[in-house]
Amino acid sequence: MFNAPRLVCFDVDSTLLAVESLDFVLTRKLGPAAAGQIEALTSGGMNGTMSFRQSLMARLDMTSLKRSDIATAAVELRRHLTPGMTDLLNDLRARGDQVRAVSGGFEDVLRLALRDLGFGVGEAFANRFLWDGETVAGIDTGSPLSDNGGKPKLLSDLRTNGQYSAIWMVGDGVTDLETLTHGAADHFIGFGGIARREAVADKAPDFAEDVDALRQFLLG
């Protein structure tokens, strides 16, 4: 008899990674003096005080990003995996769980770090830049992950196209919590090990302050 696996989906920025990946790119480009403004825009999208797409576009409007900016940051980002997450992912896989990465970040920035975390083809989902030659010209707004409600839609599609005993979501932001409130995830664990979002901590049925607590929720 076929035993359907559990599907465990992870947010990437401030969950699998110890940084916000787009902010990491922008701070490298603009310097530390811009960090406060960048963080405020990110927090607005993560806490729900502005739409996620507004947060993305406002950050991208701060500068003109080149392919070289993205490529260099992508390599450096590999040094910013959240400690303990690689082992947790491997233990989930060894248990028989299906594991996916679901990110509001960008494929070109995240690809190398996600590969280091063990995600193969078709196991990670993220936004896409639009390019004008060597310059970022915008984002692919056709991707559901580019705005609020996108992660629930993606998880619903995964449920439709797969056979799972249950779908779990782990993340720090309101776009992650939406997977539960929209009915796309059966279980949600808020993660505050990198950035504690009070809007999530207050509403999440389970909230992990660090990776050890997250491991307990997922593996017992």
C-alpha positions in Angstrom: 0.0 0.0 0.0 1.3 3.5 -0.9 2.0 5.7 2.1 1.8 9.3 1.1 4.7 11.4 2.4 4.4 14.6 4.3 5.3 17.7 2.4 7.3 20.3 4.4 7.7 23.7 2.7 10.2 26.2 3.9 10.4 29.9 3.4 14.0 30.9 2.4 14.9 34.5 3.5 15.3 34.7 7.3 14.4 31.0 7.6 16.7 28.8 5.6 19.0 31.8 5.2 20.2 34.0 8.0 19.6 37.1 5.9 17.0 38.6 3.5 18.6 37.8 0.2 17.4 40.9 -1.8 18.5 43.1 1.1 21.8 41.4 1.1 22.3 42.3 -2.6 21.1 45.8 -2.1 23.3 46.5 0.9 26.3 45.3 -0.9 25.5 47.6 -3.7 24.4 50.7 -1.8 26.5 50.3 1.4 25.6 50.1 5.1 24.1 53.6 5.2 21.1 52.3 3.2 20.5 49.3 5.5 17.9 51.0 7.7 15.8 52.1 4.7 16.0 48.7 3.1 15.1 46.9 6.4 12.1 49.2 6.9 10.7 48.3 3.5 11.3 44.6 4.0 9.6 44.7 7.4 6.6 46.4 5.9 6.1 43.6 3.5 6.8 40.9 6.1 4.6 42.4 8.8 1.8 43.2 6.4 1.8 47.0 6.7 2.4 47.2 3.0 1.8 44.6 0.2 4.6 42.2 -0.5 4.8 43.4 -4.1 5.0 47.1 -3.0 7.9 46.1 -0.7 9.7 44.3 -3.5 9.3 47.1 -6.0 10.3 49.9 -3.5 13.5 48.1 -2.7 14.4 47.4 -6.3 13.7 51.1 -7.1 16.5 52.1 -4.8 19.2 51.3 -7.3 20.0 49.7 -10.7 21.2 46.1 -10.3 23.5 44.5 -12.8 24.0 40.8 -13.5 27.5 41.2 -11.9 25.9 42.4 -8.7 23.6 39.4 -8.6 26.2 36.9 -9.5 28.7 38.1 -6.8 26.1 38.3 -4.1 24.8 34.8 -5.0 28.2 33.3 -4.3 28.6 35.2 -1.0 25.1 34.2 0.1 26.2 30.6 0.4 28.0 31.6 3.6 24.8 32.8 5.2 22.8 29.5 5.6 21.0 29.4 9.0 23.1 27.2 11.3 21.4 23.8 11.8 19.0 24.0 8.8 21.1 21.8 6.5 21.1 19.0 9.1 17.3 19.5 9.7 16.5 19.3 6.0 18.6 16.2 5.6 16.9 14.5 8.6 13.5 15.3 7.2 14.5 13.8 3.8 15.9 10.7 5.6 12.6 10.3 7.4 10.8 10.2 4.1 9.4 13.7 4.0 9.2 15.7 0.8 10.9 19.1 1.3 10.4 22.2 -0.8 11.7 25.8 -0.7 9.1 28.5 -1.4 10.5 32.0 -1.6 9.6 35.5 -2.3 13.2 36.1 -3.2 14.8 35.7 -6.6 16.0 32.6 -8.5 19.2 34.2 -9.7 20.2 35.2 -6.2 19.2 32.0 -4.4 20.1 29.2 -6.8 23.6 28.4 -5.4 22.5 28.6 -1.7 19.5 26.4 -2.4 21.7 23.9 -4.1 23.9 23.8 -1.1 20.8 23.1 1.0 20.1 20.0 -1.1 17.2 21.3 -3.2 17.2 19.8 -6.7 15.3 20.6 -9.9 11.7 21.3 -9.3 12.1 21.4 -5.5 12.5 25.2 -5.1 10.2 28.0 -6.2 11.1 31.7 -6.3 10.5 35.0 -8.2 12.3 35.9 -11.4 13.9 39.1 -12.5 13.2 40.7 -15.9 16.4 41.7 -17.7 17.2 44.5 -20.1 20.6 43.3 -21.2 22.8 43.3 -18.1 20.4 45.3 -16.0 17.4 44.3 -13.9 14.4 45.9 -15.5 11.7 44.6 -13.2 10.1 41.4 -11.9 7.9 38.8 -13.5 4.6 39.8 -12.0 3.0 36.6 -13.5 4.6 34.7 -10.7 2.2 34.2 -7.8 5.1 34.6 -5.4 5.5 38.2 -6.4 2.6 39.3 -4.2 0.5 38.4 -1.2 -1.5 35.2 -1.6 1.1 33.7 -3.8 2.4 31.1 -1.4 -1.1 29.7 -0.7 -1.6 29.4 -4.4 1.6 27.6 -5.0 1.0 25.2 -2.1 -2.5 24.5 -3.4 -1.0 23.7 -6.8 1.5 21.3 -5.1 -1.4 19.6 -3.3 -3.3 19.2 -6.6 -0.4 17.8 -8.5 1.0 15.5 -5.7 -0.1 13.0 -3.1 0.8 14.1 0.4 -0.5 13.0 3.8 -0.3 16.6 5.0 1.3 19.9 4.0 3.4 21.9 6.5 4.7 25.4 6.0 7.6 27.0 8.0 8.5 30.7 7.8 8.9 34.1 9.4 6.6 36.3 7.5 2.9 37.0 6.9 3.1 35.7 3.4 4.1 32.4 5.0 1.3 32.6 7.6 -1.2 33.1 4.7 -0.7 29.5 3.7 -2.6 28.5 6.8 -5.2 31.3 6.9 -6.0 30.6 3.3 -6.3 26.9 3.9 -3.4 25.8 1.7 -1.3 24.4 4.5 -2.5 21.9 7.1 0.0 23.0 9.7 2.1 26.2 10.0 5.1 26.9 12.2 6.3 30.5 12.6 10.0 30.8 12.7 11.7 33.6 14.7 15.3 32.4 14.8 16.5 35.1 12.5 13.8 37.8 12.5 10.8 37.7 14.9 7.7 39.2 13.2 5.2 39.9 15.9 2.3 39.7 13.4 3.3 36.1 12.9 4.3 35.2 16.5 0.9 36.5 17.7 -1.2 34.4 15.2 0.9 31.3 14.5 -0.5 28.1 16.2 3.1 27.0 16.7 6.2 29.3 16.9 9.8 28.2 17.0 12.3 30.7 18.5 15.3 28.8 17.1 16.2 25.7 14.9 16.2 23.4 17.9 12.6 24.3 18.7 11.7 23.9 15.0 13.3 20.5 15.0 11.1 19.5 17.9 7.9 20.6 16.1 8.8 18.8 12.9 10.5 15.6 14.2 9.4 15.3 17.9 
